[in-house]
Amino acid sequence: MSEPITVEIDQELCLGSGYCVRSAPTFFHLPDEVSELRTSVGEATSGPVDVAPDLLAAVRSAALVCPAAAIVVHEPNRVAD
């Protein structure tokens, strides 16, 4: 069985720019000055949180556009390109 893909936010690095919210609004939110993740039951956290397959592309995009590189996607079974 494969390990789940997870994401977390380093809130010490987060600039609160909101790019993640625009990339994946159902997964990220910006209640104050730092971004948070939403769990499957709607709770806020910095992570790690499992990523549903249908949200993976948006979460990867959010990590790529984060100007602080504060979003880390852990994909333990992904083979490097």
Phi and psi restraints in degrees (range 20) as a CNS / XPLOR table:
assign (resid 1 and name C) (resid 2 and name N)
       (resid 2 and name CA) (resid 2 and name C) 1.0 -83.4 20.0 2
assign (resid 2 and name N) (resid 2 and name CA)
       (resid 2 and name C) (resid 3 and name N) 1.0 152.1 20.0 2
assign (resid 2 and name C) (resid 3 and name N)
       (resid 3 and name CA) (resid 3 and name C) 1.0 -75.3 20.0 2
assign (resid 3 and name N) (resid 3 and name CA)
       (resid 3 and name C) (resid 4 and name N) 1.0 149.5 20.0 2
assign (resid 3 and name C) (resid 4 and name N)
       (resid 4 and name CA) (resid 4 and name C) 1.0 -70.5 20.0 2
assign (resid 4 and name N) (resid 4 and name CA)
       (resid 4 and name C) (resid 5 and name N) 1.0 151.5 20.0 2
assign (resid 4 and name C) (resid 5 and name N)
       (resid 5 and name CA) (resid 5 and name C) 1.0 -83.1 20.0 2
assign (resid 5 and name N) (resid 5 and name CA)
       (resid 5 and name C) (resid 6 and name N) 1.0 131.5 20.0 2
assign (resid 5 and name C) (resid 6 and name N)
       (resid 6 and name CA) (resid 6 and name C) 1.0 -127.0 20.0 2
assign (resid 6 and name N) (resid 6 and name CA)
       (resid 6 and name C) (resid 7 and name N) 1.0 162.5 20.0 2
assign (resid 6 and name C) (resid 7 and name N)
       (resid 7 and name CA) (resid 7 and name C) 1.0 -136.8 20.0 2
assign (resid 7 and name N) (resid 7 and name CA)
       (resid 7 and name C) (resid 8 and name N) 1.0 148.1 20.0 2
assign (resid 7 and name C) (resid 8 and name N)
       (resid 8 and name CA) (resid 8 and name C) 1.0 -145.6 20.0 2
assign (resid 8 and name N) (resid 8 and name CA)
       (resid 8 and name C) (resid 9 and name N) 1.0 160.3 20.0 2
assign (resid 8 and name C) (resid 9 and name N)
       (resid 9 and name CA) (resid 9 and name C) 1.0 -117.3 20.0 2
assign (resid 9 and name N) (resid 9 and name CA)
       (resid 9 and name C) (resid 10 and name N) 1.0 128.7 20.0 2
assign (resid 9 and name C) (resid 10 and name N)
       (resid 10 and name CA) (resid 10 and name C) 1.0 -84.0 20.0 2
assign (resid 10 and name N) (resid 10 and name CA)
       (resid 10 and name C) (resid 11 and name N) 1.0 99.8 20.0 2
assign (resid 10 and name C) (resid 11 and name N)
       (resid 11 and name CA) (resid 11 and name C) 1.0 -70.6 20.0 2
assign (resid 11 and name N) (resid 11 and name CA)
       (resid 11 and name C) (resid 12 and name N) 1.0 -14.9 20.0 2
assign (resid 11 and name C) (resid 12 and name N)
       (resid 12 and name CA) (resid 12 and name C) 1.0 -71.4 20.0 2
assign (resid 12 and name N) (resid 12 and name CA)
       (resid 12 and name C) (resid 13 and name N) 1.0 -30.8 20.0 2
assign (resid 12 and name C) (resid 13 and name N)
       (resid 13 and name CA) (resid 13 and name C) 1.0 -90.0 20.0 2
assign (resid 13 and name N) (resid 13 and name CA)
       (resid 13 and name C) (resid 14 and name N) 1.0 -25.7 20.0 2
assign (resid 13 and name C) (resid 14 and name N)
       (resid 14 and name CA) (resid 14 and name C) 1.0 -57.4 20.0 2
assign (resid 14 and name N) (resid 14 and name CA)
       (resid 14 and name C) (resid 15 and name N) 1.0 130.7 20.0 2
assign (resid 14 and name C) (resid 15 and name N)
       (resid 15 and name CA) (resid 15 and name C) 1.0 -95.6 20.0 2
assign (resid 15 and name N) (resid 15 and name CA)
       (resid 15 and name C) (resid 16 and name N) 1.0 -8.9 20.0 2
assign (resid 15 and name C) (resid 16 and name N)
       (resid 16 and name CA) (resid 16 and name C) 1.0 73.3 20.0 2
assign (resid 16 and name N) (resid 16 and name CA)
       (resid 16 and name C) (resid 17 and name N) 1.0 27.1 20.0 2
assign (resid 16 and name C) (resid 17 and name N)
       (resid 17 and name CA) (resid 17 and name C) 1.0 -71.4 20.0 2
assign (resid 17 and name N) (resid 17 and name CA)
       (resid 17 and name C) (resid 18 and name N) 1.0 -25.9 20.0 2
assign (resid 17 and name C) (resid 18 and name N)
       (resid 18 and name CA) (resid 18 and name C) 1.0 85.7 20.0 2
assign (resid 18 and name N) (resid 18 and name CA)
       (resid 18 and name C) (resid 19 and name N) 1.0 3.7 20.0 2
assign (resid 18 and name C) (resid 19 and name N)
       (resid 19 and name CA) (resid 19 and name C) 1.0 -59.8 20.0 2
assign (resid 19 and name N) (resid 19 and name CA)
       (resid 19 and name C) (resid 20 and name N) 1.0 -36.1 20.0 2
assign (resid 19 and name C) (resid 20 and name N)
       (resid 20 and name CA) (resid 20 and name C) 1.0 -64.2 20.0 2
assign (resid 20 and name N) (resid 20 and name CA)
       (resid 20 and name C) (resid 21 and name N) 1.0 -39.0 20.0 2
assign (resid 20 and name C) (resid 21 and name N)
       (resid 21 and name CA) (resid 21 and name C) 1.0 -64.6 20.0 2
assign (resid 21 and name N) (resid 21 and name CA)
       (resid 21 and name C) (resid 22 and name N) 1.0 -39.5 20.0 2
assign (resid 21 and name C) (resid 22 and name N)
       (resid 22 and name CA) (resid 22 and name C) 1.0 -68.8 20.0 2
assign (resid 22 and name N) (resid 22 and name CA)
       (resid 22 and name C) (resid 23 and name N) 1.0 -31.8 20.0 2
assign (resid 22 and name C) (resid 23 and name N)
       (resid 23 and name CA) (resid 23 and name C) 1.0 -76.9 20.0 2
assign (resid 23 and name N) (resid 23 and name CA)
       (resid 23 and name C) (resid 24 and name N) 1.0 -39.4 20.0 2
assign (resid 23 and name C) (resid 24 and name N)
       (resid 24 and name CA) (resid 24 and name C) 1.0 -144.9 20.0 2
assign (resid 24 and name N) (resid 24 and name CA)
       (resid 24 and name C) (resid 25 and name N) 1.0 73.1 20.0 2
assign (resid 24 and name C) (resid 25 and name N)
       (resid 25 and name CA) (resid 25 and name C) 1.0 -64.4 20.0 2
assign (resid 25 and name N) (resid 25 and name CA)
       (resid 25 and name C) (resid 26 and name N) 1.0 -22.3 20.0 2
assign (resid 25 and name C) (resid 26 and name N)
       (resid 26 and name CA) (resid 26 and name C) 1.0 -80.7 20.0 2
assign (resid 26 and name N) (resid 26 and name CA)
       (resid 26 and name C) (resid 27 and name N) 1.0 -13.8 20.0 2
assign (resid 26 and name C) (resid 27 and name N)
       (resid 27 and name CA) (resid 27 and name C) 1.0 -107.7 20.0 2
assign (resid 27 and name N) (resid 27 and name CA)
       (resid 27 and name C) (resid 28 and name N) 1.0 -35.9 20.0 2
assign (resid 27 and name C) (resid 28 and name N)
       (resid 28 and name CA) (resid 28 and name C) 1.0 -112.2 20.0 2
assign (resid 28 and name N) (resid 28 and name CA)
       (resid 28 and name C) (resid 29 and name N) 1.0 149.6 20.0 2
assign (resid 28 and name C) (resid 29 and name N)
       (resid 29 and name CA) (resid 29 and name C) 1.0 -147.5 20.0 2
assign (resid 29 and name N) (resid 29 and name CA)
       (resid 29 and name C) (resid 30 and name N) 1.0 160.9 20.0 2
assign (resid 29 and name C) (resid 30 and name N)
       (resid 30 and name CA) (resid 30 and name C) 1.0 -128.3 20.0 2
assign (resid 30 and name N) (resid 30 and name CA)
       (resid 30 and name C) (resid 31 and name N) 1.0 79.7 20.0 2
assign (resid 30 and name C) (resid 31 and name N)
       (resid 31 and name CA) (resid 31 and name C) 1.0 -72.8 20.0 2
assign (resid 31 and name N) (resid 31 and name CA)
       (resid 31 and name C) (resid 32 and name N) 1.0 -31.2 20.0 2
assign (resid 31 and name C) (resid 32 and name N)
       (resid 32 and name CA) (resid 32 and name C) 1.0 -129.7 20.0 2
assign (resid 32 and name N) (resid 32 and name CA)
       (resid 32 and name C) (resid 33 and name N) 1.0 -118.6 20.0 2
assign (resid 32 and name C) (resid 33 and name N)
       (resid 33 and name CA) (resid 33 and name C) 1.0 -106.3 20.0 2
assign (resid 33 and name N) (resid 33 and name CA)
       (resid 33 and name C) (resid 34 and name N) 1.0 -2.1 20.0 2
assign (resid 33 and name C) (resid 34 and name N)
       (resid 34 and name CA) (resid 34 and name C) 1.0 -130.1 20.0 2
assign (resid 34 and name N) (resid 34 and name CA)
       (resid 34 and name C) (resid 35 and name N) 1.0 148.0 20.0 2
assign (resid 34 and name C) (resid 35 and name N)
       (resid 35 and name CA) (resid 35 and name C) 1.0 -75.9 20.0 2
assign (resid 35 and name N) (resid 35 and name CA)
       (resid 35 and name C) (resid 36 and name N) 1.0 152.1 20.0 2
assign (resid 35 and name C) (resid 36 and name N)
       (resid 36 and name CA) (resid 36 and name C) 1.0 -133.2 20.0 2
assign (resid 36 and name N) (resid 36 and name CA)
       (resid 36 and name C) (resid 37 and name N) 1.0 160.1 20.0 2
assign (resid 36 and name C) (resid 37 and name N)
       (resid 37 and name CA) (resid 37 and name C) 1.0 -97.2 20.0 2
assign (resid 37 and name N) (resid 37 and name CA)
       (resid 37 and name C) (resid 38 and name N) 1.0 152.1 20.0 2
assign (resid 37 and name C) (resid 38 and name N)
       (resid 38 and name CA) (resid 38 and name C) 1.0 -105.8 20.0 2
assign (resid 38 and name N) (resid 38 and name CA)
       (resid 38 and name C) (resid 39 and name N) 1.0 129.6 20.0 2
assign (resid 38 and name C) (resid 39 and name N)
       (resid 39 and name CA) (resid 39 and name C) 1.0 -76.9 20.0 2
assign (resid 39 and name N) (resid 39 and name CA)
       (resid 39 and name C) (resid 40 and name N) 1.0 175.0 20.0 2
assign (resid 39 and name C) (resid 40 and name N)
       (resid 40 and name CA) (resid 40 and name C) 1.0 -63.6 20.0 2
assign (resid 40 and name N) (resid 40 and name CA)
       (resid 40 and name C) (resid 41 and name N) 1.0 -19.2 20.0 2
assign (resid 40 and name C) (resid 41 and name N)
       (resid 41 and name CA) (resid 41 and name C) 1.0 -104.5 20.0 2
assign (resid 41 and name N) (resid 41 and name CA)
       (resid 41 and name C) (resid 42 and name N) 1.0 11.4 20.0 2
assign (resid 41 and name C) (resid 42 and name N)
       (resid 42 and name CA) (resid 42 and name C) 1.0 87.1 20.0 2
assign (resid 42 and name N) (resid 42 and name CA)
       (resid 42 and name C) (resid 43 and name N) 1.0 5.7 20.0 2
assign (resid 42 and name C) (resid 43 and name N)
       (resid 43 and name CA) (resid 43 and name C) 1.0 -78.3 20.0 2
assign (resid 43 and name N) (resid 43 and name CA)
       (resid 43 and name C) (resid 44 and name N) 1.0 148.1 20.0 2
assign (resid 43 and name C) (resid 44 and name N)
       (resid 44 and name CA) (resid 44 and name C) 1.0 -91.7 20.0 2
assign (resid 44 and name N) (resid 44 and name CA)
       (resid 44 and name C) (resid 45 and name N) 1.0 140.0 20.0 2
assign (resid 44 and name C) (resid 45 and name N)
       (resid 45 and name CA) (resid 45 and name C) 1.0 -158.9 20.0 2
assign (resid 45 and name N) (resid 45 and name CA)
       (resid 45 and name C) (resid 46 and name N) 1.0 166.2 20.0 2
assign (resid 45 and name C) (resid 46 and name N)
       (resid 46 and name CA) (resid 46 and name C) 1.0 -93.0 20.0 2
assign (resid 46 and name N) (resid 46 and name CA)
       (resid 46 and name C) (resid 47 and name N) 1.0 -10.2 20.0 2
assign (resid 46 and name C) (resid 47 and name N)
       (resid 47 and name CA) (resid 47 and name C) 1.0 111.0 20.0 2
assign (resid 47 and name N) (resid 47 and name CA)
       (resid 47 and name C) (resid 48 and name N) 1.0 -176.4 20.0 2
assign (resid 47 and name C) (resid 48 and name N)
       (resid 48 and name CA) (resid 48 and name C) 1.0 -76.0 20.0 2
assign (resid 48 and name N) (resid 48 and name CA)
       (resid 48 and name C) (resid 49 and name N) 1.0 151.1 20.0 2
assign (resid 48 and name C) (resid 49 and name N)
       (resid 49 and name CA) (resid 49 and name C) 1.0 -130.5 20.0 2
assign (resid 49 and name N) (resid 49 and name CA)
       (resid 49 and name C) (resid 50 and name N) 1.0 137.5 20.0 2
assign (resid 49 and name C) (resid 50 and name N)
       (resid 50 and name CA) (resid 50 and name C) 1.0 -65.6 20.0 2
assign (resid 50 and name N) (resid 50 and name CA)
       (resid 50 and name C) (resid 51 and name N) 1.0 142.2 20.0 2
assign (resid 50 and name C) (resid 51 and name N)
       (resid 51 and name CA) (resid 51 and name C) 1.0 -104.5 20.0 2
assign (resid 51 and name N) (resid 51 and name CA)
       (resid 51 and name C) (resid 52 and name N) 1.0 123.0 20.0 2
assign (resid 51 and name C) (resid 52 and name N)
       (resid 52 and name CA) (resid 52 and name C) 1.0 -68.7 20.0 2
assign (resid 52 and name N) (resid 52 and name CA)
       (resid 52 and name C) (resid 53 and name N) 1.0 144.1 20.0 2
assign (resid 52 and name C) (resid 53 and name N)
       (resid 53 and name CA) (resid 53 and name C) 1.0 -53.6 20.0 2
assign (resid 53 and name N) (resid 53 and name CA)
       (resid 53 and name C) (resid 54 and name N) 1.0 -35.7 20.0 2
assign (resid 53 and name C) (resid 54 and name N)
       (resid 54 and name CA) (resid 54 and name C) 1.0 -73.1 20.0 2
assign (resid 54 and name N) (resid 54 and name CA)
       (resid 54 and name C) (resid 55 and name N) 1.0 -12.5 20.0 2
assign (resid 54 and name C) (resid 55 and name N)
       (resid 55 and name CA) (resid 55 and name C) 1.0 -105.4 20.0 2
assign (resid 55 and name N) (resid 55 and name CA)
       (resid 55 and name C) (resid 56 and name N) 1.0 -5.1 20.0 2
assign (resid 55 and name C) (resid 56 and name N)
       (resid 56 and name CA) (resid 56 and name C) 1.0 -59.9 20.0 2
assign (resid 56 and name N) (resid 56 and name CA)
       (resid 56 and name C) (resid 57 and name N) 1.0 -44.8 20.0 2
assign (resid 56 and name C) (resid 57 and name N)
       (resid 57 and name CA) (resid 57 and name C) 1.0 -61.4 20.0 2
assign (resid 57 and name N) (resid 57 and name CA)
       (resid 57 and name C) (resid 58 and name N) 1.0 -42.5 20.0 2
assign (resid 57 and name C) (resid 58 and name N)
       (resid 58 and name CA) (resid 58 and name C) 1.0 -67.7 20.0 2
assign (resid 58 and name N) (resid 58 and name CA)
       (resid 58 and name C) (resid 59 and name N) 1.0 -38.2 20.0 2
assign (resid 58 and name C) (resid 59 and name N)
       (resid 59 and name CA) (resid 59 and name C) 1.0 -68.0 20.0 2
assign (resid 59 and name N) (resid 59 and name CA)
       (resid 59 and name C) (resid 60 and name N) 1.0 -41.3 20.0 2
assign (resid 59 and name C) (resid 60 and name N)
       (resid 60 and name CA) (resid 60 and name C) 1.0 -60.3 20.0 2
assign (resid 60 and name N) (resid 60 and name CA)
       (resid 60 and name C) (resid 61 and name N) 1.0 -43.1 20.0 2
assign (resid 60 and name C) (resid 61 and name N)
       (resid 61 and name CA) (resid 61 and name C) 1.0 -60.5 20.0 2
assign (resid 61 and name N) (resid 61 and name CA)
       (resid 61 and name C) (resid 62 and name N) 1.0 -43.7 20.0 2
assign (resid 61 and name C) (resid 62 and name N)
       (resid 62 and name CA) (resid 62 and name C) 1.0 -59.8 20.0 2
assign (resid 62 and name N) (resid 62 and name CA)
       (resid 62 and name C) (resid 63 and name N) 1.0 -41.5 20.0 2
assign (resid 62 and name C) (resid 63 and name N)
       (resid 63 and name CA) (resid 63 and name C) 1.0 -64.7 20.0 2
assign (resid 63 and name N) (resid 63 and name CA)
       (resid 63 and name C) (resid 64 and name N) 1.0 -38.4 20.0 2
assign (resid 63 and name C) (resid 64 and name N)
       (resid 64 and name CA) (resid 64 and name C) 1.0 -68.8 20.0 2
assign (resid 64 and name N) (resid 64 and name CA)
       (resid 64 and name C) (resid 65 and name N) 1.0 -36.2 20.0 2
assign (resid 64 and name C) (resid 65 and name N)
       (resid 65 and name CA) (resid 65 and name C) 1.0 -89.7 20.0 2
assign (resid 65 and name N) (resid 65 and name CA)
       (resid 65 and name C) (resid 66 and name N) 1.0 -6.6 20.0 2
assign (resid 65 and name C) (resid 66 and name N)
       (resid 66 and name CA) (resid 66 and name C) 1.0 -64.6 20.0 2
assign (resid 66 and name N) (resid 66 and name CA)
       (resid 66 and name C) (resid 67 and name N) 1.0 116.1 20.0 2
assign (resid 66 and name C) (resid 67 and name N)
       (resid 67 and name CA) (resid 67 and name C) 1.0 -67.0 20.0 2
assign (resid 67 and name N) (resid 67 and name CA)
       (resid 67 and name C) (resid 68 and name N) 1.0 -18.9 20.0 2
assign (resid 67 and name C) (resid 68 and name N)
       (resid 68 and name CA) (resid 68 and name C) 1.0 -100.1 20.0 2
assign (resid 68 and name N) (resid 68 and name CA)
       (resid 68 and name C) (resid 69 and name N) 1.0 -2.8 20.0 2
assign (resid 68 and name C) (resid 69 and name N)
       (resid 69 and name CA) (resid 69 and name C) 1.0 54.2 20.0 2
assign (resid 69 and name N) (resid 69 and name CA)
       (resid 69 and name C) (resid 70 and name N) 1.0 40.0 20.0 2
assign (resid 69 and name C) (resid 70 and name N)
       (resid 70 and name CA) (resid 70 and name C) 1.0 -88.5 20.0 2
assign (resid 70 and name N) (resid 70 and name CA)
       (resid 70 and name C) (resid 71 and name N) 1.0 -9.9 20.0 2
assign (resid 70 and name C) (resid 71 and name N)
       (resid 71 and name CA) (resid 71 and name C) 1.0 -101.7 20.0 2
assign (resid 71 and name N) (resid 71 and name CA)
       (resid 71 and name C) (resid 72 and name N) 1.0 125.2 20.0 2
assign (resid 71 and name C) (resid 72 and name N)
       (resid 72 and name CA) (resid 72 and name C) 1.0 -119.0 20.0 2
assign (resid 72 and name N) (resid 72 and name CA)
       (resid 72 and name C) (resid 73 and name N) 1.0 121.8 20.0 2
assign (resid 72 and name C) (resid 73 and name N)
       (resid 73 and name CA) (resid 73 and name C) 1.0 -101.6 20.0 2
assign (resid 73 and name N) (resid 73 and name CA)
       (resid 73 and name C) (resid 74 and name N) 1.0 121.5 20.0 2
assign (resid 73 and name C) (resid 74 and name N)
       (resid 74 and name CA) (resid 74 and name C) 1.0 -99.3 20.0 2
assign (resid 74 and name N) (resid 74 and name CA)
       (resid 74 and name C) (resid 75 and name N) 1.0 113.8 20.0 2
assign (resid 74 and name C) (resid 75 and name N)
       (resid 75 and name CA) (resid 75 and name C) 1.0 -121.5 20.0 2
assign (resid 75 and name N) (resid 75 and name CA)
       (resid 75 and name C) (resid 76 and name N) 1.0 82.9 20.0 2
assign (resid 75 and name C) (resid 76 and name N)
       (resid 76 and name CA) (resid 76 and name C) 1.0 -62.2 20.0 2
assign (resid 76 and name N) (resid 76 and name CA)
       (resid 76 and name C) (resid 77 and name N) 1.0 -25.5 20.0 2
assign (resid 76 and name C) (resid 77 and name N)
       (resid 77 and name CA) (resid 77 and name C) 1.0 -103.2 20.0 2
assign (resid 77 and name N) (resid 77 and name CA)
       (resid 77 and name C) (resid 78 and name N) 1.0 5.4 20.0 2
assign (resid 77 and name C) (resid 78 and name N)
       (resid 78 and name CA) (resid 78 and name C) 1.0 -80.6 20.0 2
assign (resid 78 and name N) (resid 78 and name CA)
       (resid 78 and name C) (resid 79 and name N) 1.0 131.7 20.0 2
assign (resid 78 and name C) (resid 79 and name N)
       (resid 79 and name CA) (resid 79 and name C) 1.0 -86.1 20.0 2
assign (resid 79 and name N) (resid 79 and name CA)
       (resid 79 and name C) (resid 80 and name N) 1.0 131.6 20.0 2
assign (resid 79 and name C) (resid 80 and name N)
       (resid 80 and name CA) (resid 80 and name C) 1.0 -63.6 20.0 2
assign (resid 80 and name N) (resid 80 and name CA)
       (resid 80 and name C) (resid 81 and name N) 1.0 145.4 20.0 2
